[in-house]
């Protein structure tokens, strides 16, 4: 679930696991750019540290 909002007049995305998520993940454009610049490292991190189901 993704929500768009603003903080101090700047756009922010909020990522939630579900509607009742008590600890959503939020970030603005600057952090979004940083995530995109490092997406391959993030994917590798997830692959290396996820447990098989």
mmCIF file of the N, C-alpha and C atoms, coordinates in Angstrom:
data_MODEL
# 
_entry.id   MODEL 
# 
loop_
_atom_site.group_PDB 
_atom_site.id 
_atom_site.type_symbol 
_atom_site.label_atom_id 
_atom_site.label_alt_id 
_atom_site.label_comp_id 
_atom_site.label_asym_id 
_atom_site.label_entity_id 
_atom_site.label_seq_id 
_atom_site.pdbx_PDB_ins_code 
_atom_site.Cartn_x 
_atom_site.Cartn_y 
_atom_site.Cartn_z 
_atom_site.occupancy 
_atom_site.B_iso_or_equiv 
_atom_site.pdbx_formal_charge 
_atom_site.auth_seq_id 
_atom_site.auth_comp_id 
_atom_site.auth_asym_id 
_atom_site.auth_atom_id 
_atom_site.pdbx_PDB_model_num 
ATOM 1   N N  . UNK A 1 1  ? 0.848  -1.170  0.000  1.00 0.00 ? 1  UNK A N  1 
ATOM 2   C CA . UNK A 1 1  ? 0.000  0.000   0.000  1.00 0.00 ? 1  UNK A CA 1 
ATOM 3   C C  . UNK A 1 1  ? 0.895  1.234   0.000  1.00 0.00 ? 1  UNK A C  1 
ATOM 4   N N  . UNK A 1 2  ? 0.628  2.147   -0.901 1.00 0.00 ? 2  UNK A N  1 
ATOM 5   C CA . UNK A 1 2  ? 1.418  3.368   -1.030 1.00 0.00 ? 2  UNK A CA 1 
ATOM 6   C C  . UNK A 1 2  ? 0.500  4.576   -0.914 1.00 0.00 ? 2  UNK A C  1 
ATOM 7   N N  . UNK A 1 3  ? 0.961  5.546   -0.134 1.00 0.00 ? 3  UNK A N  1 
ATOM 8   C CA . UNK A 1 3  ? 0.229  6.810   0.001  1.00 0.00 ? 3  UNK A CA 1 
ATOM 9   C C  . UNK A 1 3  ? 1.164  7.948   -0.376 1.00 0.00 ? 3  UNK A C  1 
ATOM 10  N N  . UNK A 1 4  ? 0.608  8.988   -0.962 1.00 0.00 ? 4  UNK A N  1 
ATOM 11  C CA . UNK A 1 4  ? 1.358  10.209  -1.237 1.00 0.00 ? 4  UNK A CA 1 
ATOM 12  C C  . UNK A 1 4  ? 0.844  11.281  -0.299 1.00 0.00 ? 4  UNK A C  1 
ATOM 13  N N  . UNK A 1 5  ? 1.778  12.046  0.261  1.00 0.00 ? 5  UNK A N  1 
ATOM 14  C CA . UNK A 1 5  ? 1.398  13.124  1.161  1.00 0.00 ? 5  UNK A CA 1 
ATOM 15  C C  . UNK A 1 5  ? 2.436  14.225  1.047  1.00 0.00 ? 5  UNK A C  1 
ATOM 16  N N  . UNK A 1 6  ? 2.398  15.179  1.935  1.00 0.00 ? 6  UNK A N  1 
ATOM 17  C CA . UNK A 1 6  ? 3.378  16.257  1.978  1.00 0.00 ? 6  UNK A CA 1 
ATOM 18  C C  . UNK A 1 6  ? 3.863  16.447  3.398  1.00 0.00 ? 6  UNK A C  1 
ATOM 19  N N  . UNK A 1 7  ? 5.109  16.887  3.522  1.00 0.00 ? 7  UNK A N  1 
ATOM 20  C CA . UNK A 1 7  ? 5.682  17.249  4.814  1.00 0.00 ? 7  UNK A CA 1 
ATOM 21  C C  . UNK A 1 7  ? 6.408  18.568  4.608  1.00 0.00 ? 7  UNK A C  1 
ATOM 22  N N  . UNK A 1 8  ? 5.980  19.582  5.305  1.00 0.00 ? 8  UNK A N  1 
ATOM 23  C CA . UNK A 1 8  ? 6.547  20.925  5.168  1.00 0.00 ? 8  UNK A CA 1 
ATOM 24  C C  . UNK A 1 8  ? 6.553  21.381  3.705  1.00 0.00 ? 8  UNK A C  1 
ATOM 25  N N  . UNK A 1 9  ? 5.473  21.046  2.992  1.00 0.00 ? 9  UNK A N  1 
ATOM 26  C CA . UNK A 1 9  ? 5.303  21.473  1.619  1.00 0.00 ? 9  UNK A CA 1 
ATOM 27  C C  . UNK A 1 9  ? 6.042  20.645  0.578  1.00 0.00 ? 9  UNK A C  1 
ATOM 28  N N  . UNK A 1 10 ? 6.718  19.584  0.999  1.00 0.00 ? 10 UNK A N  1 
ATOM 29  C CA . UNK A 1 10 ? 7.481  18.728  0.077  1.00 0.00 ? 10 UNK A CA 1 
ATOM 30  C C  . UNK A 1 10 ? 6.775  17.379  -0.066 1.00 0.00 ? 10 UNK A C  1 
ATOM 31  N N  . UNK A 1 11 ? 6.820  16.774  -1.265 1.00 0.00 ? 11 UNK A N  1 
ATOM 32  C CA . UNK A 1 11 ? 6.148  15.486  -1.486 1.00 0.00 ? 11 UNK A CA 1 
ATOM 33  C C  . UNK A 1 11 ? 6.832  14.341  -0.733 1.00 0.00 ? 11 UNK A C  1 
ATOM 34  N N  . UNK A 1 12 ? 6.027  13.436  -0.211 1.00 0.00 ? 12 UNK A N  1 
ATOM 35  C CA . UNK A 1 12 ? 6.508  12.282  0.553  1.00 0.00 ? 12 UNK A CA 1 
ATOM 36  C C  . UNK A 1 12 ? 5.706  11.058  0.142  1.00 0.00 ? 12 UNK A C  1 
ATOM 37  N N  . UNK A 1 13 ? 6.404  9.918   0.030  1.00 0.00 ? 13 UNK A N  1 
ATOM 38  C CA . UNK A 1 13 ? 5.738  8.633   -0.171 1.00 0.00 ? 13 UNK A CA 1 
ATOM 39  C C  . UNK A 1 13 ? 5.740  7.873   1.142  1.00 0.00 ? 13 UNK A C  1 
ATOM 40  N N  . UNK A 1 14 ? 4.645  7.193   1.420  1.00 0.00 ? 14 UNK A N  1 
ATOM 41  C CA . UNK A 1 14 ? 4.539  6.354   2.618  1.00 0.00 ? 14 UNK A CA 1 
ATOM 42  C C  . UNK A 1 14 ? 4.231  4.937   2.161  1.00 0.00 ? 14 UNK A C  1 
ATOM 43  N N  . UNK A 1 15 ? 5.102  3.998   2.506  1.00 0.00 ? 15 UNK A N  1 
ATOM 44  C CA . UNK A 1 15 ? 4.905  2.591   2.165  1.00 0.00 ? 15 UNK A CA 1 
ATOM 45  C C  . UNK A 1 15 ? 4.428  1.853   3.404  1.00 0.00 ? 15 UNK A C  1 
ATOM 46  N N  . UNK A 1 16 ? 3.315  1.119   3.258  1.00 0.00 ? 16 UNK A N  1 
ATOM 47  C CA . UNK A 1 16 ? 2.748  0.355   4.364  1.00 0.00 ? 16 UNK A CA 1 
ATOM 48  C C  . UNK A 1 16 ? 2.562  -1.096  3.936  1.00 0.00 ? 16 UNK A C  1 
ATOM 49  N N  . UNK A 1 17 ? 2.774  -2.011  4.870  1.00 0.00 ? 17 UNK A N  1 
ATOM 50  C CA . UNK A 1 17 ? 2.528  -3.426  4.598  1.00 0.00 ? 17 UNK A CA 1 
ATOM 51  C C  . UNK A 1 17 ? 1.032  -3.689  4.428  1.00 0.00 ? 17 UNK A C  1 
ATOM 52  N N  . UNK A 1 18 ? 0.223  -2.951  5.205  1.00 0.00 ? 18 UNK A N  1 
ATOM 53  C CA . UNK A 1 18 ? -1.233 -3.046  5.146  1.00 0.00 ? 18 UNK A CA 1 
ATOM 54  C C  . UNK A 1 18 ? -1.809 -1.783  5.779  1.00 0.00 ? 18 UNK A C  1 
ATOM 55  N N  . UNK A 1 19 ? -3.112 -1.656  5.767  1.00 0.00 ? 19 UNK A N  1 
ATOM 56  C CA . UNK A 1 19 ? -3.769 -0.448  6.277  1.00 0.00 ? 19 UNK A CA 1 
ATOM 57  C C  . UNK A 1 19 ? -3.474 -0.193  7.756  1.00 0.00 ? 19 UNK A C  1 
ATOM 58  N N  . UNK A 1 20 ? -3.261 -1.247  8.531  1.00 0.00 ? 20 UNK A N  1 
ATOM 59  C CA . UNK A 1 20 ? -3.041 -1.118  9.974  1.00 0.00 ? 20 UNK A CA 1 
ATOM 60  C C  . UNK A 1 20 ? -1.562 -1.037  10.356 1.00 0.00 ? 20 UNK A C  1 
ATOM 61  N N  . UNK A 1 21 ? -0.654 -0.938  9.394  1.00 0.00 ? 21 UNK A N  1 
ATOM 62  C CA . UNK A 1 21 ? 0.783  -0.910  9.662  1.00 0.00 ? 21 UNK A CA 1 
ATOM 63  C C  . UNK A 1 21 ? 1.114  0.217   10.641 1.00 0.00 ? 21 UNK A C  1 
ATOM 64  N N  . UNK A 1 22 ? 1.663  -0.132  11.801 1.00 0.00 ? 22 UNK A N  1 
ATOM 65  C CA . UNK A 1 22 ? 1.989  0.859   12.823 1.00 0.00 ? 22 UNK A CA 1 
ATOM 66  C C  . UNK A 1 22 ? 3.301  1.586   12.524 1.00 0.00 ? 22 UNK A C  1 
ATOM 67  N N  . UNK A 1 23 ? 4.153  0.980   11.706 1.00 0.00 ? 23 UNK A N  1 
ATOM 68  C CA . UNK A 1 23 ? 5.472  1.557   11.437 1.00 0.00 ? 23 UNK A CA 1 
ATOM 69  C C  . UNK A 1 23 ? 5.730  1.663   9.933  1.00 0.00 ? 23 UNK A C  1 
ATOM 70  N N  . UNK A 1 24 ? 5.032  2.563   9.255  1.00 0.00 ? 24 UNK A N  1 
ATOM 71  C CA . UNK A 1 24 ? 5.233  2.707   7.809  1.00 0.00 ? 24 UNK A CA 1 
ATOM 72  C C  . UNK A 1 24 ? 6.611  3.296   7.501  1.00 0.00 ? 24 UNK A C  1 
ATOM 73  N N  . UNK A 1 25 ? 7.034  3.124   6.268  1.00 0.00 ? 25 UNK A N  1 
ATOM 74  C CA . UNK A 1 25 ? 8.313  3.619   5.780  1.00 0.00 ? 25 UNK A CA 1 
ATOM 75  C C  . UNK A 1 25 ? 8.013  4.831   4.909  1.00 0.00 ? 25 UNK A C  1 
ATOM 76  N N  . UNK A 1 26 ? 8.558  5.983   5.264  1.00 0.00 ? 26 UNK A N  1 
ATOM 77  C CA . UNK A 1 26 ? 8.275  7.184   4.478  1.00 0.00 ? 26 UNK A CA 1 
ATOM 78  C C  . UNK A 1 26 ? 9.575  7.863   4.047  1.00 0.00 ? 26 UNK A C  1 
ATOM 79  N N  . UNK A 1 27 ? 9.507  8.503   2.880  1.00 0.00 ? 27 UNK A N  1 
ATOM 80  C CA . UNK A 1 27 ? 10.683 9.195   2.368  1.00 0.00 ? 27 UNK A CA 1 
ATOM 81  C C  . UNK A 1 27 ? 10.267 10.217  1.326  1.00 0.00 ? 27 UNK A C  1 
ATOM 82  N N  . UNK A 1 28 ? 11.149 11.186  1.137  1.00 0.00 ? 28 UNK A N  1 
ATOM 83  C CA . UNK A 1 28 ? 10.915 12.219  0.141  1.00 0.00 ? 28 UNK A CA 1 
ATOM 84  C C  . UNK A 1 28 ? 11.729 11.973  -1.113 1.00 0.00 ? 28 UNK A C  1 
ATOM 85  N N  . UNK A 1 29 ? 11.771 12.976  -1.969 1.00 0.00 ? 29 UNK A N  1 
ATOM 86  C CA . UNK A 1 29 ? 12.432 12.858  -3.265 1.00 0.00 ? 29 UNK A CA 1 
ATOM 87  C C  . UNK A 1 29 ? 13.924 12.595  -3.114 1.00 0.00 ? 29 UNK A C  1 
ATOM 88  N N  . UNK A 1 30 ? 14.584 13.261  -2.204 1.00 0.00 ? 30 UNK A N  1 
ATOM 89  C CA . UNK A 1 30 ? 16.027 13.086  -2.022 1.00 0.00 ? 30 UNK A CA 1 
ATOM 90  C C  . UNK A 1 30 ? 16.378 11.637  -1.676 1.00 0.00 ? 30 UNK A C  1 
ATOM 91  N N  . UNK A 1 31 ? 15.662 11.058  -0.723 1.00 0.00 ? 31 UNK A N  1 
ATOM 92  C CA . UNK A 1 31 ? 15.917 9.664   -0.349 1.00 0.00 ? 31 UNK A CA 1 
ATOM 93  C C  . UNK A 1 31 ? 15.463 8.709   -1.448 1.00 0.00 ? 31 UNK A C  1 
ATOM 94  N N  . UNK A 1 32 ? 14.408 9.059   -2.174 1.00 0.00 ? 32 UNK A N  1 
ATOM 95  C CA . UNK A 1 32 ? 13.952 8.226   -3.293 1.00 0.00 ? 32 UNK A CA 1 
ATOM 96  C C  . UNK A 1 32 ? 15.046 8.137   -4.353 1.00 0.00 ? 32 UNK A C  1 
ATOM 97  N N  . UNK A 1 33 ? 15.698 9.258   -4.658 1.00 0.00 ? 33 UNK A N  1 
ATOM 98  C CA . UNK A 1 33 ? 16.803 9.258   -5.613 1.00 0.00 ? 33 UNK A CA 1 
ATOM 99  C C  . UNK A 1 33 ? 17.948 8.383   -5.124 1.00 0.00 ? 33 UNK A C  1 
ATOM 100 N N  . UNK A 1 34 ? 18.265 8.461   -3.839 1.00 0.00 ? 34 UNK A N  1 
ATOM 101 C CA . UNK A 1 34 ? 19.329 7.645   -3.259 1.00 0.00 ? 34 UNK A CA 1 
ATOM 102 C C  . UNK A 1 34 ? 18.994 6.160   -3.366 1.00 0.00 ? 34 UNK A C  1 
ATOM 103 N N  . UNK A 1 35 ? 17.743 5.819   -3.115 1.00 0.00 ? 35 UNK A N  1 
ATOM 104 C CA . UNK A 1 35 ? 17.297 4.427   -3.251 1.00 0.00 ? 35 UNK A CA 1 
ATOM 105 C C  . UNK A 1 35 ? 17.462 3.964   -4.689 1.00 0.00 ? 35 UNK A C  1 
ATOM 106 N N  . UNK A 1 36 ? 17.023 4.765   -5.646 1.00 0.00 ? 36 UNK A N  1 
ATOM 107 C CA . UNK A 1 36 ? 17.114 4.390   -7.056 1.00 0.00 ? 36 UNK A CA 1 
ATOM 108 C C  . UNK A 1 36 ? 18.565 4.238   -7.515 1.00 0.00 ? 36 UNK A C  1 
ATOM 109 N N  . UNK A 1 37 ? 19.444 5.097   -7.022 1.00 0.00 ? 37 UNK A N  1 
ATOM 110 C CA . UNK A 1 37 ? 20.861 5.020   -7.372 1.00 0.00 ? 37 UNK A CA 1 
ATOM 111 C C  . UNK A 1 37 ? 21.514 3.747   -6.835 1.00 0.00 ? 37 UNK A C  1 
ATOM 112 N N  . UNK A 1 38 ? 20.920 3.173   -5.798 1.00 0.00 ? 38 UNK A N  1 
ATOM 113 C CA . UNK A 1 38 ? 21.509 2.010   -5.149 1.00 0.00 ? 38 UNK A CA 1 
ATOM 114 C C  . UNK A 1 38 ? 20.607 0.780   -5.183 1.00 0.00 ? 38 UNK A C  1 
ATOM 115 N N  . UNK A 1 39 ? 19.661 0.747   -6.109 1.00 0.00 ? 39 UNK A N  1 
ATOM 116 C CA . UNK A 1 39 ? 18.660 -0.326  -6.147 1.00 0.00 ? 39 UNK A CA 1 
ATOM 117 C C  . UNK A 1 39 ? 19.293 -1.703  -6.324 1.00 0.00 ? 39 UNK A C  1 
ATOM 118 N N  . UNK A 1 40 ? 20.366 -1.813  -7.114 1.00 0.00 ? 40 UNK A N  1 
ATOM 119 C CA . UNK A 1 40 ? 21.003 -3.119  -7.311 1.00 0.00 ? 40 UNK A CA 1 
ATOM 120 C C  . UNK A 1 40 ? 21.615 -3.631  -6.014 1.00 0.00 ? 40 UNK A C  1 
ATOM 121 N N  . UNK A 1 41 ? 22.245 -2.757  -5.255 1.00 0.00 ? 41 UNK A N  1 
ATOM 122 C CA . UNK A 1 41 ? 22.826 -3.160  -3.966 1.00 0.00 ? 41 UNK A CA 1 
ATOM 123 C C  . UNK A 1 41 ? 21.724 -3.555  -2.985 1.00 0.00 ? 41 UNK A C  1 
ATOM 124 N N  . UNK A 1 42 ? 20.604 -2.858  -3.029 1.00 0.00 ? 42 UNK A N  1 
ATOM 125 C CA . UNK A 1 42 ? 19.476 -3.181  -2.158 1.00 0.00 ? 42 UNK A CA 1 
ATOM 126 C C  . UNK A 1 42 ? 18.906 -4.546  -2.519 1.00 0.00 ? 42 UNK A C  1 
ATOM 127 N N  . UNK A 1 43 ? 18.740 -4.805  -3.823 1.00 0.00 ? 43 UNK A N  1 
ATOM 128 C CA . UNK A 1 43 ? 18.243 -6.112  -4.268 1.00 0.00 ? 43 UNK A CA 1 
ATOM 129 C C  . UNK A 1 43 ? 19.186 -7.232  -3.834 1.00 0.00 ? 43 UNK A C  1 
ATOM 130 N N  . UNK A 1 44 ? 20.487 -7.021  -3.994 1.00 0.00 ? 44 UNK A N  1 
ATOM 131 C CA . UNK A 1 44 ? 21.478 -8.026  -3.601 1.00 0.00 ? 44 UNK A CA 1 
ATOM 132 C C  . UNK A 1 44 ? 21.403 -8.275  -2.090 1.00 0.00 ? 44 UNK A C  1 
ATOM 133 N N  . UNK A 1 45 ? 21.274 -7.217  -1.316 1.00 0.00 ? 45 UNK A N  1 
ATOM 134 C CA . UNK A 1 45 ? 21.162 -7.328  0.135  1.00 0.00 ? 45 UNK A CA 1 
ATOM 135 C C  . UNK A 1 45 ? 19.959 -8.189  0.517  1.00 0.00 ? 45 UNK A C  1 
ATOM 136 N N  . UNK A 1 46 ? 18.828 -7.944  -0.121 1.00 0.00 ? 46 UNK A N  1 
ATOM 137 C CA . UNK A 1 46 ? 17.609 -8.720  0.160  1.00 0.00 ? 46 UNK A CA 1 
ATOM 138 C C  . UNK A 1 46 ? 17.816 -10.189 -0.197 1.00 0.00 ? 46 UNK A C  1 
ATOM 139 N N  . UNK A 1 47 ? 18.382 -10.434 -1.373 1.00 0.00 ? 47 UNK A N  1 
ATOM 140 C CA . UNK A 1 47 ? 18.627 -11.809 -1.817 1.00 0.00 ? 47 UNK A CA 1 
ATOM 141 C C  . UNK A 1 47 ? 19.553 -12.546 -0.849 1.00 0.00 ? 47 UNK A C  1 
ATOM 142 N N  . UNK A 1 48 ? 20.607 -11.891 -0.411 1.00 0.00 ? 48 UNK A N  1 
ATOM 143 C CA . UNK A 1 48 ? 21.592 -12.518 0.474  1.00 0.00 ? 48 UNK A CA 1 
ATOM 144 C C  . UNK A 1 48 ? 21.081 -12.727 1.898  1.00 0.00 ? 48 UNK A C  1 
ATOM 145 N N  . UNK A 1 49 ? 20.105 -11.954 2.282  1.00 0.00 ? 49 UNK A N  1 
ATOM 146 C CA . UNK A 1 49 ? 19.654 -11.994 3.674  1.00 0.00 ? 49 UNK A CA 1 
ATOM 147 C C  . UNK A 1 49 ? 18.226 -12.469 3.887  1.00 0.00 ? 49 UNK A C  1 
ATOM 148 N N  . UNK A 1 50 ? 17.574 -12.900 2.811  1.00 0.00 ? 50 UNK A N  1 
ATOM 149 C CA . UNK A 1 50 ? 16.214 -13.452 2.944  1.00 0.00 ? 50 UNK A CA 1 
ATOM 150 C C  . UNK A 1 50 ? 16.306 -14.954 3.178  1.00 0.00 ? 50 UNK A C  1 
ATOM 151 N N  . UNK A 1 51 ? 15.460 -15.433 4.044  1.00 0.00 ? 51 UNK A N  1 
ATOM 152 C CA . UNK A 1 51 ? 15.413 -16.866 4.300  1.00 0.00 ? 51 UNK A CA 1 
ATOM 153 C C  . UNK A 1 51 ? 14.465 -17.525 3.304  1.00 0.00 ? 51 UNK A C  1 
ATOM 154 N N  . UNK A 1 52 ? 14.823 -18.692 2.856  1.00 0.00 ? 52 UNK A N  1 
ATOM 155 C CA . UNK A 1 52 ? 13.955 -19.436 1.943  1.00 0.00 ? 52 UNK A CA 1 
ATOM 156 C C  . UNK A 1 52 ? 12.684 -19.864 2.637  1.00 0.00 ? 52 UNK A C  1 
ATOM 157 N N  . UNK A 1 53 ? 11.573 -19.808 1.923  1.00 0.00 ? 53 UNK A N  1 
ATOM 158 C CA . UNK A 1 53 ? 10.286 -20.209 2.511  1.00 0.00 ? 53 UNK A CA 1 
ATOM 159 C C  . UNK A 1 53 ? 10.034 -21.658 2.279  1.00 0.00 ? 53 UNK A C  1 
# 
